[in-house]
Amino acid sequence: MKKIIMSFLAVLITVIALTSAGWATTEIYQLQATIPPQTSMDVSISKVVGANLTSTSAVDFDSLVMDNTHNMFKSANGSSYCIDVDVNSNALSWTLIHAVTSMTNGNANLDNKINVTFMNQQTSTTASQIAKVSYSASNGIAINKSQISNSGWLRIYYGLATGSGDGAGTSVIPVTQAKGVYGGTITLTLAP
């Protein structure tokens, strides 16, 4: 009797399984998500002395000193500055515009006495140069997404001309440069 009941149950389960398969229906639903455009930049400024970078809030060469050997003014500790720009964008392309105003004391300027070097910074110690120009020639320089490596960022160096390895059109600050406090502005504009 047990065998008959077990056989009957097996047949019943098979019939139910076969019958249920014929009753199946299918419904399809769409899955969707919208990712909005994202374009922003993180900017930091560092004072550079040798290989050491120290965070700061401005590009300020402070009081310059006279180099009597070369008859020129230079920074007191050989410092330069860099601005690191990390662009966060999901756009297919973007452009960063570097604009400056004259570095003037009201009567004279240092526009051709400062080197501006644009670098594709791949790591903290590995980079390739994009351009090296005078401060005045840096006005309006456009850096595109294609010029920066995927995991890299833009680093812009600002340094007083030294008379060696300077950008085209750049010259040292001579002993005859008018005294006074010189100032200008740097504006970075990111456009998708």
C-alpha positions as a Markdown table, in Angstrom:
| # | Residue | x | y | z |
|---|---|---|---|---|
| 1 | Met | 0.0 | 0.0 | 0.0 |
| 2 | Lys | 2.9 | 2.4 | 0.8 |
| 3 | Lys | 4.3 | 1.7 | -2.6 |
| 4 | Ile | 1.0 | 2.6 | -4.3 |
| 5 | Ile | 0.7 | 5.8 | -2.3 |
| 6 | Met | 4.3 | 6.8 | -3.1 |
| 7 | Ser | 3.8 | 6.0 | -6.8 |
| 8 | Phe | 0.5 | 8.0 | -6.8 |
| 9 | Leu | 2.2 | 11.0 | -5.1 |
| 10 | Ala | 5.1 | 10.9 | -7.6 |
| 11 | Val | 2.6 | 10.9 | -10.5 |
| 12 | Leu | 0.6 | 13.7 | -8.9 |
| 13 | Ile | 3.7 | 15.9 | -8.5 |
| 14 | Thr | 4.7 | 15.3 | -12.1 |
| 15 | Val | 1.2 | 16.2 | -13.3 |
| 16 | Ile | 1.1 | 19.3 | -11.2 |
| 17 | Ala | 4.6 | 20.3 | -12.4 |
| 18 | Leu | 3.7 | 19.8 | -16.1 |
| 19 | Thr | 0.4 | 21.5 | -15.7 |
| 20 | Ser | 2.0 | 24.5 | -13.8 |
| 21 | Ala | 4.5 | 25.0 | -16.6 |
| 22 | Gly | 1.7 | 25.6 | -19.0 |
| 23 | Trp | 0.3 | 28.4 | -16.9 |
| 24 | Ala | 3.5 | 30.5 | -16.7 |
| 25 | Thr | 3.3 | 34.1 | -17.9 |
| 26 | Thr | 6.2 | 36.6 | -18.5 |
| 27 | Glu | 6.3 | 40.3 | -17.8 |
| 28 | Ile | 9.1 | 42.6 | -18.8 |
| 29 | Tyr | 9.9 | 45.9 | -17.0 |
| 30 | Gln | 12.3 | 48.6 | -18.0 |
| 31 | Leu | 15.1 | 49.6 | -15.7 |
| 32 | Gln | 16.4 | 53.2 | -16.0 |
| 33 | Ala | 18.7 | 55.7 | -14.3 |
| 34 | Thr | 19.8 | 59.2 | -15.3 |
| 35 | Ile | 23.3 | 60.4 | -14.4 |
| 36 | Pro | 23.4 | 64.2 | -14.6 |
| 37 | Pro | 26.3 | 66.1 | -16.0 |
| 38 | Gln | 29.2 | 66.5 | -13.5 |
| 39 | Thr | 31.8 | 69.2 | -13.9 |
| 40 | Ser | 33.8 | 70.6 | -11.0 |
| 41 | Met | 37.4 | 71.2 | -10.0 |
| 42 | Asp | 39.4 | 70.9 | -6.9 |
| 43 | Val | 42.2 | 73.5 | -6.6 |
| 44 | Ser | 45.1 | 73.7 | -4.2 |
| 45 | Ile | 48.1 | 76.0 | -4.0 |
| 46 | Ser | 51.6 | 75.0 | -2.8 |
| 47 | Lys | 54.8 | 76.8 | -2.1 |
| 48 | Val | 57.7 | 74.9 | -3.7 |
| 49 | Val | 61.1 | 74.9 | -2.2 |
| 50 | Gly | 63.4 | 72.3 | -3.8 |
| 51 | Ala | 61.3 | 69.1 | -3.8 |
| 52 | Asn | 59.2 | 70.2 | -0.9 |
| 53 | Leu | 55.6 | 71.4 | -1.4 |
| 54 | Thr | 53.9 | 73.3 | 1.5 |
| 55 | Ser | 50.2 | 74.1 | 1.3 |
| 56 | Thr | 49.4 | 77.8 | 1.1 |
| 57 | Ser | 46.5 | 80.1 | 0.1 |
| 58 | Ala | 48.2 | 82.4 | -2.4 |
| 59 | Val | 51.0 | 82.8 | -4.9 |
| 60 | Asp | 53.1 | 85.3 | -2.9 |
| 61 | Phe | 56.8 | 85.7 | -3.7 |
| 62 | Asp | 57.0 | 88.2 | -0.7 |
| 63 | Ser | 60.0 | 90.5 | -0.5 |
| 64 | Leu | 62.6 | 89.6 | -3.2 |
| 65 | Val | 66.3 | 89.8 | -2.6 |
| 66 | Met | 69.1 | 91.1 | -4.8 |
| 67 | Asp | 71.4 | 88.5 | -6.3 |
| 68 | Asn | 74.6 | 90.7 | -6.7 |
| 69 | Thr | 76.4 | 88.0 | -8.7 |
| 70 | His | 73.8 | 88.0 | -11.5 |
| 71 | Asn | 72.4 | 91.6 | -10.9 |
| 72 | Met | 68.8 | 90.4 | -10.6 |
| 73 | Phe | 66.1 | 90.1 | -8.0 |
| 74 | Lys | 65.0 | 86.6 | -6.9 |
| 75 | Ser | 62.9 | 85.0 | -4.2 |
| 76 | Ala | 64.6 | 84.8 | -0.8 |
| 77 | Asn | 64.6 | 81.0 | -0.6 |
| 78 | Gly | 64.5 | 80.1 | -4.3 |
| 79 | Ser | 60.8 | 79.3 | -4.0 |
| 80 | Ser | 58.2 | 78.9 | -6.7 |
| 81 | Tyr | 54.5 | 78.1 | -6.5 |
| 82 | Cys | 52.2 | 75.6 | -8.0 |
| 83 | Ile | 48.5 | 75.3 | -8.4 |
| 84 | Asp | 47.1 | 71.8 | -8.7 |
| 85 | Val | 43.8 | 71.5 | -10.6 |
| 86 | Asp | 41.9 | 68.2 | -10.4 |
| 87 | Val | 39.0 | 68.3 | -12.8 |
| 88 | Asn | 36.0 | 66.0 | -11.9 |
| 89 | Ser | 33.9 | 65.7 | -15.0 |
| 90 | Asn | 31.9 | 63.0 | -16.8 |
| 91 | Ala | 31.8 | 65.2 | -19.9 |
| 92 | Leu | 33.4 | 63.8 | -23.1 |
| 93 | Ser | 35.5 | 66.9 | -23.3 |
| 94 | Trp | 36.2 | 70.0 | -21.1 |
| 95 | Thr | 38.4 | 73.1 | -21.3 |
| 96 | Leu | 40.2 | 75.0 | -18.5 |
| 97 | Ile | 41.0 | 78.6 | -19.3 |
| 98 | His | 43.9 | 80.3 | -17.5 |
| 99 | Ala | 43.5 | 84.1 | -17.4 |
| 100 | Val | 45.7 | 86.6 | -15.7 |
| 101 | Thr | 45.7 | 90.4 | -15.0 |
| 102 | Ser | 48.9 | 92.4 | -15.2 |
| 103 | Met | 51.3 | 91.9 | -12.3 |
| 104 | Thr | 51.8 | 95.6 | -11.6 |
| 105 | Asn | 52.6 | 98.1 | -9.0 |
| 106 | Gly | 50.6 | 100.8 | -10.8 |
| 107 | Asn | 53.5 | 102.1 | -12.9 |
| 108 | Ala | 55.6 | 99.0 | -13.8 |
| 109 | Asn | 54.9 | 95.3 | -14.2 |
| 110 | Leu | 56.5 | 91.9 | -13.8 |
| 111 | Asp | 54.4 | 90.3 | -16.6 |
| 112 | Asn | 57.5 | 89.0 | -18.5 |
| 113 | Lys | 59.6 | 88.3 | -15.4 |
| 114 | Ile | 57.6 | 85.2 | -14.3 |
| 115 | Asn | 57.6 | 81.7 | -15.9 |
| 116 | Val | 54.3 | 79.8 | -16.0 |
| 117 | Thr | 54.6 | 76.1 | -16.7 |
| 118 | Phe | 51.6 | 73.9 | -17.4 |
| 119 | Met | 52.2 | 70.2 | -16.6 |
| 120 | Asn | 50.2 | 67.0 | -17.1 |
| 121 | Gln | 50.9 | 65.6 | -13.6 |
| 122 | Gln | 50.5 | 61.7 | -13.7 |
| 123 | Thr | 51.8 | 61.1 | -10.1 |
| 124 | Ser | 53.4 | 63.4 | -7.5 |
| 125 | Thr | 56.8 | 62.8 | -9.1 |
| 126 | Thr | 56.0 | 62.0 | -12.8 |
| 127 | Ala | 54.8 | 64.7 | -15.2 |
| 128 | Ser | 55.1 | 65.9 | -18.8 |
| 129 | Gln | 55.2 | 69.6 | -19.8 |
| 130 | Ile | 52.4 | 71.0 | -21.8 |
| 131 | Ala | 53.6 | 74.6 | -22.2 |
| 132 | Lys | 56.1 | 77.0 | -20.6 |
| 133 | Val | 55.5 | 80.7 | -21.2 |
| 134 | Ser | 55.8 | 84.1 | -19.6 |
| 135 | Tyr | 53.1 | 85.2 | -17.2 |
| 136 | Ser | 51.7 | 87.6 | -19.8 |
| 137 | Ala | 51.6 | 84.9 | -22.5 |
| 138 | Ser | 49.8 | 82.6 | -20.1 |
| 139 | Asn | 46.7 | 84.8 | -20.4 |
| 140 | Gly | 44.0 | 82.8 | -22.3 |
| 141 | Ile | 45.9 | 79.5 | -22.4 |
| 142 | Ala | 43.4 | 76.7 | -22.8 |
| 143 | Ile | 44.0 | 73.2 | -21.5 |
| 144 | Asn | 41.8 | 70.4 | -22.8 |
| 145 | Lys | 40.8 | 67.1 | -21.3 |
| 146 | Ser | 42.8 | 65.3 | -24.0 |
| 147 | Gln | 46.0 | 66.9 | -22.7 |
| 148 | Ile | 45.6 | 65.4 | -19.2 |
| 149 | Ser | 46.1 | 61.7 | -18.6 |
| 150 | Asn | 43.1 | 59.7 | -17.2 |
| 151 | Ser | 44.4 | 59.4 | -13.7 |
| 152 | Gly | 46.4 | 62.7 | -13.8 |
| 153 | Trp | 45.7 | 66.4 | -13.1 |
| 154 | Leu | 46.9 | 69.8 | -14.2 |
| 155 | Arg | 49.7 | 71.4 | -12.3 |
| 156 | Ile | 50.7 | 75.0 | -13.1 |
| 157 | Tyr | 54.0 | 76.3 | -11.8 |
| 158 | Tyr | 54.8 | 80.0 | -11.2 |
| 159 | Gly | 58.4 | 81.0 | -10.8 |
| 160 | Leu | 60.5 | 84.1 | -11.2 |
| 161 | Ala | 62.8 | 84.1 | -14.2 |
| 162 | Thr | 66.3 | 82.9 | -13.4 |
| 163 | Gly | 68.1 | 83.6 | -16.8 |
| 164 | Ser | 68.4 | 79.9 | -17.4 |
| 165 | Gly | 65.7 | 77.6 | -18.8 |
| 166 | Asp | 63.1 | 80.4 | -18.8 |
| 167 | Gly | 60.1 | 80.4 | -21.1 |
| 168 | Ala | 60.1 | 82.3 | -24.4 |
| 169 | Gly | 59.8 | 86.0 | -23.9 |
| 170 | Thr | 60.7 | 85.8 | -20.2 |
| 171 | Ser | 63.6 | 87.7 | -18.6 |
| 172 | Val | 65.0 | 88.2 | -15.1 |
| 173 | Ile | 63.9 | 91.1 | -12.8 |
| 174 | Pro | 66.8 | 93.6 | -13.2 |
| 175 | Val | 68.4 | 95.7 | -10.5 |
| 176 | Thr | 66.7 | 98.7 | -12.2 |
| 177 | Gln | 63.1 | 97.3 | -11.7 |
| 178 | Ala | 60.9 | 99.9 | -10.0 |
| 179 | Lys | 60.3 | 99.3 | -6.3 |
| 180 | Gly | 56.9 | 98.7 | -4.9 |
| 181 | Val | 54.4 | 96.0 | -4.2 |
| 182 | Tyr | 53.3 | 94.2 | -7.4 |
| 183 | Gly | 50.0 | 92.3 | -7.6 |
| 184 | Gly | 47.8 | 90.6 | -10.2 |
| 185 | Thr | 45.2 | 87.9 | -10.4 |
| 186 | Ile | 45.0 | 84.4 | -11.8 |
| 187 | Thr | 41.5 | 83.1 | -12.8 |
| 188 | Leu | 40.8 | 79.5 | -13.7 |
| 189 | Thr | 37.6 | 78.8 | -15.6 |
| 190 | Leu | 36.3 | 75.3 | -16.3 |
| 191 | Ala | 33.8 | 74.8 | -19.2 |
| 192 | Pro | 32.3 | 71.5 | -20.2 |
